[in-house]
Amino acid sequence: MIDESTLTKSILINVVMGRHDGSMLDRPTVTPSDAPIVAPPGLKGVIVTDTAVGSVRGDEGFFHYRQYDAGALARNTAIEDIWHLLIVGHLPDDREAVAFRQRIGAKRVVAPETLELVADLARRVQPPHLVLQAALPLLLPDARPTLDLEHEQRVDDVLTIGAAVPTVLAVVRSVREGRPLSAADPGRGHAADWLAMASDRRPSEQQVRAVETYLAATVDHGLNASTFATRVVTSTGADAAGALGAGVAALAGPLHGGAPARALGMIDEIGDPAATEAWLTPRLERGEKIMGFGHAVYRADDPRSTLMREVALGFGGPLVERAIEIERRILRQFRAFKPDAVIVTNVEFYAGIVLHLAGLPPDAFTSCFTVSRVIGWGAHLVEQAADNKIVRPSSRYVGPAPLAA
């Protein structure tokens, strides 16, 4: 019987060899006659594709979009310029930046009849992600399989959907709050327009910049569950609405895009930081997941968490002060309870605080994450479709022995 450690080494040595920065060496050929390789649970540590979109160096606490430090970009770069980088392949010059923003702004405007259909659906279906999934085909009524499209057509499809997602999700919020349907303003920046539509008010410059920083810091992050789901569906040759809809479904899971709201709820539930240990101890003993802490990849500080903490400190106030002390106590208790584990604060802990201070309610946090991550999904869709092979792994049967024929 081969143990899991040996299996993992077998995968990493025999299936693919890669350097820590995500670039690839020669990939050996696996023929049907080769012995099957068993992956560890969750495919942890298994490299399954090549990408030039970006990568994560978990041991270093670093991630990048193409060749650029993603944290530095998030601090200093407009979301549209990062979008251009991921989709087109380079940061835009001044002329390209203006043209791209105009293109995105125009695509953010959704036909009134489509918005009415979205609103009617939102009155019947509660979860925003389900409304969005149903609405994506409305944004591409003549959608064709990516297999049948040229590169520029695929790019246009993902830009059409990515630009319209905040408008659709803002309409869902309008219905929830019983106010007139939100309408996009193509003259505003993407982050500013999303925040204005979602909150139905004129946000401050600080709030807009905070949300833009969050969007910029979360557009892509390695082969996470929603990105992988998007690439798997794209590999079938499906249209962009179907592939990006798969990403939406995966992101809505509480272990993925639903965590910031739960992290903020945890802070509210703890209340006084002095109650942190009493709140946390029984949950650790039961083996519960503590939202906002731990990460599948990072073994050093999550740079996105560091960034969101900076943004939160810029707002200041009692909530931020309380969160900092609660974070300190939780990390201390983790070190005592699991001395051999490396557990860091992840992006969700401070993201929930930042989005709250920017004026978004908790039930809009996952929507905000979607507004960001659909940009990265689009880049991965275009990349997958350009050099495609259908994703078709095998499974290992562990049920009762089959009856003889």
N, C-alpha and C positions, 0 to 999 in steps of 0.2 A: 504494500500500500504506500503510495507516494504522499508525503505530507504537503500541506499548503505552501510552505516556504519553498520546497523543491519545485512545485508546480509553477509558482510565481517566477522563480528564476528561469525555468524552462521557457515560459512565455516571453520574458524579456530578452533572453539570449537567442532563442530559436525563431521567434516570430518576427521581431524587429529589434534593431540596435539603434539607439538614439543618444545624442548628447544631452546634457542637462538643460541646454538652452532651447530645446525643441527641434533643432535642425536634425535631419535624418542622414544616416549612413546607408550602405547598401542593404536592401531588404531581401532576405533569402526567399527562394521559391518554396512554397508548401504544396506538394502534389497530393492528389486524393489517396495515394498509397501510404502517405506518412501517417504516423500515429496521431490521433486527435490530441489536442492540447486543451487542458481544462483551465479556464480563467478563474481567478479568485472572485468572491462575491462583490458585486458592484463594478466589476472590471477594474478594480483599484490597481493602479500602476501599469495598466496595459495600454500601449500606444496602438491606436487602431487607424489613424489616418495622418496624412501630412497636411500642414496648413501654413500659410504665410500671413494669416489675419492677425495672429497674436499668440501669446503663451504666458504661462505662469511658472515662476521659479519659487516653489513653495518653501524650500529650505532657506532661501535668501530673502523672503518677504518682498518679492518684486514681481510685477507683471508689466507686459508691454503690448501696445497696439502696433502691429508691423514692427518697425525698428525703433519706435519711440517709447520712452518711459511713460506708461499710462497715467501714473500719478501726476507727473509734471504737466502732461497735456490737460488733465482734468482741472488743475489749478489755474491754467492760463489760456485755455483754448476754447473757442465756441463749439457747441455741440455739432453745428453744421460742418465745421472744418474737420472735426474728428470723423464725422459721417463720410465726408469726401475721402479722407485718408483710407478708411476701411473699404469703401466701395470702389473707388477709382484707383487707389494704390499709392497716392502721395498727398501731402498737405497742399491745399490750393494756394495759388498766388492770389493777389488782390482781385484780378479780373475773374478768375475761376470761383473765388469765394462768393462774389456778388451773384454770379450766374447760378451757382448751386443753391444759394439761399432763396433766390427767386423761384427756382424750380421746385424746391421743397415747399415754400410758402404757397405756391399755386396748387400743389397736390394736396395740401392740408385742407383746402376748401372742398367739402363734399356736397354733392347735389342735394337740394332740399328734400326731394322725394326719397332719396336714400336715407337721409337723417330721420324722416318720418317713419320709415320702415324699422330703423334701429330703435327709435323711441317706442314704437308699438311692441317690439320684441322685449324691450327693457321693462315694459309694464307687465309682461307675462313671465319673464325669467329673471330670477334674482341675481345669481352670480355674474358680475361684470365680464368675467373671462368667457363664460358661455355665450353671452350676447356678442362679444367680440368675435368669437369663433364663427358664429352664424353670420356675422356681418362681413367677414373678409371676402366671400364670393361676390357680395354686392359691390365691393370696391374694384373687382376685376370681373365684370360680367361676361367678358369675352375671353376669360382665362384659357390659356392653352398649356399643355404639358411643357415643362421646362426642357424636356427631351427634344421638342420640336422647335425650340426658339434659338435665335442667335444671341450672342453675349449681350448686346445692347438692349435687346428686348427683355432679357432676364433682369438686367439692371433696372430698366424702367418699371417692371412689375414690382420689384422689391421696394423701390422708392415710392411708388404709388401707394402701396400698403403701409410702409413705414411712416410716411408723412401723414396719412389719414388716421392712423391708430389713435393719436391723442384726441382728435375730433370725435371719433366714435365713442371713446371712453368718457369724454366730457358730456356727451349727450346722455349717456347712461346716468351720470351724476345728476344732470338736469332733471331727469325723470324721477330719480330717487328723492330729490329735494323739492319737487313740485314747482319748478321754475321754468321759464321759457327755455327752449332748446338752445344750447350753446352754439355759436357760430365762429368759425376760424377767422382770424385777421391775417391775411398773407403778408402784411407789412411788418408784423411783429416777428421776433426771433422765435425759434421752435420752442425753447424752454419757457419763454415768457408767455407765449400763446397758450401752451398747455396749462400752465399754472393759472392764468387768467380765466380760461374756459372752465377748468375743474373747480375753482374756488368761487367763481362768479363775482370777482371783485378785482380791483387794480392792486396787484401785489407791489410791495416795495422793491427797490433795486436789490437790497440785500436778500430778500426772499427769492427773487428770480435767480440771482447768482448762486444761491445755495442749491436750488433745484437743478440748475444747469450743471453745477459741480457734481451733484449726485448722478445725473444722467450720464455725464461724461465718464464718471468712474465705473459705471456698471454696464456699458454697452457690450462688452465682451469679456470673457474670463475663462479661457481655455475650453475644453470639451465638457462643459457642464451638462446636466441632464437635458435642459431645453434646447441647447445648441446641438447636442447629439441627436435628439429627436427630430429636429429640423433637417439635419443632414441625412438621417436614415430615410425619411419620407422623400426628400429630394432625390436620393439615390434610386428611387423607383421611377423617376422621370415625371413625378406628379407636378401639378401646377403650383405656383407660388402661394396661392391662398391656402391650399391643402398643407403644404410643407410648413408655412409659418403658423398655421393653425395648430399643428402638432407642438410647436414651440410654446404657444400660448397655453395649451393644456398642461404641459409639463411644468411651466413656470408657476401655474396656479397652486401647485402642491405646497402644503404648509412647510415642508422640509426644503423648499426652494424659494420661491418668490413670496410666500406668505409669512416669512419669519419676522420682518421688521415690525409689523403690527403686533405680533405676539411678544416681541422683545419690549416694546413700549408698554404693553399690558402688564408684563412682568414687573417693570419698574413701578408702575402705578400700584400693583398688588402688594409689593414689598413696602412701599410708602417710606417710612422712616428708615434710613440706611442702617440704623442700629438693629433693625429686625432682619437684616439680610441673612445672617447665619441660621436663625431659627426657621426662616422660610426655605433656605436652600438645603439644609442637612437631610431632611426626610426625602426630598426629591432625588438627591444624590444616592441615598441608600436604596431607593426604588429603581435606580438606573434610568431616570427620566432624562430626556434631552433638555438642556437649558438653552433657550433661544438667545442668540446673540453671542454664543461662545462655542469655540471649537470649529475646525474646518477640515474638510477632507484632504486639502492640499497643503495649507500653510503650516510650517513648523517654526516659523518666525512670525513677527508681527504682521498682521494683515494690513498692507499699505492702504487699502480702501477704508479700513476702520480708523487708521491714523488720520486720514484726510477728513473723514466725516467728523471726527472728534475736533479737529481744527475749526471746521465750519460751525459746529455746535458751540465751541468756546467763543466764536465771533458773535453769536447771539447772546450768550451768557444767561444769567437768571437762575432762579431756584431749581427748575427742572434739570438743567445741565449740571449744576453743582451736586444735586442729589444723585444723578446718574454716575458721575465720576466717582463718588464715594462708594456707591453700590458696586460698580465695576471693580474697584480696588478690593473690596471685601470678597466678591465672588472669585476673583482670580486667586486670592490668598487661600480661600477655602478649597479651591480645586487643587492647588499645590499640596495642601495637606492631605486631601482625600485620595488624590491620584499622583503621588510624587514622581512616578516614572513616566507620566504622560505629559505631552506638550500641548497645552490648551491655551489658545489665544482668543482675544476678543475679535469677533468677525464684524463684517461691514454692517450687519443688520442691527447691532446694538445701538450705534449712533445714527444710523440711517433713519430709524423710526423717530428719533428725537428731532433730527434736522427737518424731516418732512412735516412733522407736527408744527414746528416753529415757523415753517414756511407757509402754513395755513391749510394743509391738507389733512382731512380726517383719516383715521386708521384704515377705514374700508377703501381708501383710495391708494394706499401704499403699493399694493401689488400692481394696480393699474399704472402707477408711476414707473415701477420697475419694468413693466411691459413696454411703455413708451420708449424706454432706453434700450432694452435688450433686443427689441425687434430690429434695431439698426444692425447689431452684430449678427443676428440670425440671417439677415439679408445678405451680408458679406459672405457668410458661410454657405448659404444657398448658391450664390453665384460661383463660388470657388468649387463646391462639390459638383455642380452641373457641368463645369468646364472640363473636368477630367473624371468622369463618373464611372463607378462600378457599384452595382447594387449591393447593399449591405445584407448579407445572408449568413449569419453565424449558425452554429449547430447547438443543440441542447443535449443534455445527458439524461437519459430516462432513469428514474429512480423508483418507479412504481412497482406494483406486483408483476411477477413474471408473466409475460403473455402466454396465452393458451397455444398449444401446438396447432399448426394448420391442419 
